Amino acid sequence: MMATAEVDVAYLAVQVGVPELDINTAVTAPTPDVVRIILQAVASKLRDFEQEKFQLEIELEGAIRSSESRCEQFKATTDKALKDVEQLRQKLQDEGRLPDSSTFRRDMHLIRSASQKTAEDPWRMSSRT
């Protein structure tokens, strides 16, 4: 004798798109036609879910590529800014107007360090935008 499991017939009927009467019939006195109707509805829902999953995977891949591209752009901008700062520093040094070099080196080290951390963790940068 098989144990009967409780079935939320109303929930299944709504989710699968099959009349509640057919679900009740499948639970209490299944016929091949009712089982076929329910299985066809389940298969249709599964195809819909697979299509939705596929679409979401495409959107996710697009979002990842976009984020990676933005991170590369941020890195390029940062690298350019660092190069500009180095050029300005050299110009100031050539003109004899360079600020205290130990403070400047410390500041440049902090900027480079922050830039490298951002490049290593692209999500960190994108979460700030």
Backbone torsions as a table, in degrees:
resi	resn	phi	psi	omega
1	MET	NA	129.2	-178.0
2	MET	-87.1	142.7	175.6
3	ALA	-79.2	139.0	179.5
4	THR	-95.6	126.1	178.3
5	ALA	-88.9	147.1	176.2
6	GLU	-68.2	136.1	-179.2
7	VAL	-125.8	129.5	175.9
8	ASP	-82.3	87.7	-173.8
9	VAL	-62.6	-42.1	-178.8
10	ALA	-62.9	-44.2	179.2
11	TYR	-61.7	-48.6	179.5
12	LEU	-60.1	-42.2	-179.0
13	ALA	-60.4	-43.9	-179.6
14	VAL	-68.4	-47.6	-175.2
15	GLN	-68.8	-36.9	-177.2
16	VAL	-91.0	-21.9	179.5
17	GLY	81.7	33.3	179.3
18	VAL	-118.3	140.4	178.9
19	PRO	-55.6	142.8	-179.1
20	GLU	-57.4	-34.6	179.4
21	LEU	-60.2	-41.4	179.4
22	ASP	-66.2	-39.3	178.1
23	ILE	-65.0	-44.8	177.9
24	ASN	-59.1	-42.2	179.4
25	THR	-63.0	-41.4	179.7
26	ALA	-64.2	-32.0	-179.6
27	VAL	-79.3	-41.0	-172.9
28	THR	-92.9	-43.2	-178.0
29	ALA	-147.2	74.6	-174.0
30	PRO	-64.5	140.6	173.0
31	THR	-121.2	156.7	179.6
32	PRO	-57.3	-38.2	-179.9
33	ASP	-65.3	-43.9	-179.3
34	VAL	-66.2	-43.5	179.0
35	VAL	-62.4	-42.5	178.4
36	ARG	-61.3	-44.6	179.4
37	ILE	-60.5	-45.1	-179.3
38	ILE	-66.5	-44.3	-179.9
39	LEU	-64.8	-36.7	176.1
40	GLN	-64.2	-41.4	178.7
41	ALA	-65.1	-41.7	178.3
42	VAL	-63.5	-44.8	179.5
43	ALA	-61.8	-40.0	178.6
44	SER	-63.6	-44.8	177.9
45	LYS	-62.2	-40.5	179.2
46	LEU	-63.5	-40.4	176.7
47	ARG	-62.7	-42.0	177.4
48	ASP	-60.5	-43.9	179.5
49	PHE	-64.7	-40.6	177.9
50	GLU	-62.6	-41.8	178.3
51	GLN	-64.0	-43.2	178.6
52	GLU	-64.0	-41.7	178.1
53	LYS	-61.5	-44.5	179.0
54	PHE	-60.3	-44.6	179.5
55	GLN	-62.9	-41.9	178.4
56	LEU	-65.5	-36.9	177.0
57	GLU	-64.0	-39.8	177.5
58	ILE	-63.6	-45.6	179.3
59	GLU	-63.2	-40.8	178.5
60	LEU	-63.3	-44.4	178.6
61	GLU	-60.4	-41.4	177.4
62	GLY	-62.8	-41.9	179.0
63	ALA	-65.5	-39.5	179.0
64	ILE	-64.8	-46.6	179.7
65	ARG	-61.8	-41.5	178.8
66	SER	-62.7	-43.6	179.0
67	SER	-64.2	-42.2	178.6
68	GLU	-63.0	-41.4	179.3
69	SER	-63.5	-44.1	178.0
70	ARG	-61.6	-40.8	178.6
71	CYS	-63.4	-40.5	177.5
72	GLU	-64.1	-39.3	177.7
73	GLN	-64.7	-43.4	177.8
74	PHE	-60.8	-43.2	179.7
75	LYS	-62.5	-44.7	179.6
76	ALA	-62.1	-41.4	178.4
77	THR	-63.3	-42.7	179.0
78	THR	-64.7	-44.6	178.9
79	ASP	-60.9	-41.9	178.9
80	LYS	-63.9	-42.8	179.0
81	ALA	-62.6	-41.1	177.5
82	LEU	-62.9	-41.1	178.1
83	LYS	-63.2	-43.3	177.6
84	ASP	-60.1	-42.7	178.9
85	VAL	-62.5	-44.1	178.5
86	GLU	-60.8	-42.3	179.1
87	GLN	-64.5	-42.6	177.8
88	LEU	-64.1	-39.6	178.0
89	ARG	-61.8	-44.0	179.4
90	GLN	-63.3	-40.7	179.0
91	LYS	-63.2	-44.5	178.3
92	LEU	-63.4	-40.0	179.2
93	GLN	-64.0	-42.8	178.8
94	ASP	-62.4	-33.1	-179.7
95	GLU	-87.0	-6.0	179.5
96	GLY	77.8	20.5	-178.7
97	ARG	-115.0	26.8	-177.5
98	LEU	-76.5	132.5	176.7
99	PRO	-65.7	173.8	179.6
100	ASP	-46.4	121.8	-172.2
101	SER	-67.1	-33.1	-179.5
102	SER	-67.6	-40.2	177.0
103	THR	-65.4	-43.5	-179.7
104	PHE	-62.3	-46.2	179.5
105	ARG	-61.4	-41.7	178.6
106	ARG	-61.2	-45.5	-179.9
107	ASP	-63.2	-43.1	178.8
108	MET	-64.1	-39.1	178.2
109	HIS	-62.1	-42.8	179.0
110	LEU	-63.6	-41.7	179.0
111	ILE	-63.8	-46.9	179.4
112	ARG	-62.5	-42.2	-179.6
113	SER	-61.4	-44.5	178.6
114	ALA	-64.3	-39.3	179.3
115	SER	-63.6	-42.7	-179.4
116	GLN	-67.8	-39.8	178.4
117	LYS	-62.8	-40.9	178.8
118	THR	-65.0	-41.0	179.6
119	ALA	-65.8	-33.1	179.6
120	GLU	-75.2	-28.0	-177.2
121	ASP	-127.4	82.5	-174.8
122	PRO	-62.4	-26.8	-179.3
123	TRP	-68.2	-30.3	-179.8
124	ARG	-62.2	-43.0	-179.4
125	MET	-70.7	-44.3	-176.1
126	SER	-69.1	-23.7	178.9
127	SER	-72.0	-15.7	179.6
128	ARG	-89.7	-6.2	-177.7
129	THR	-104.4	NA	NA
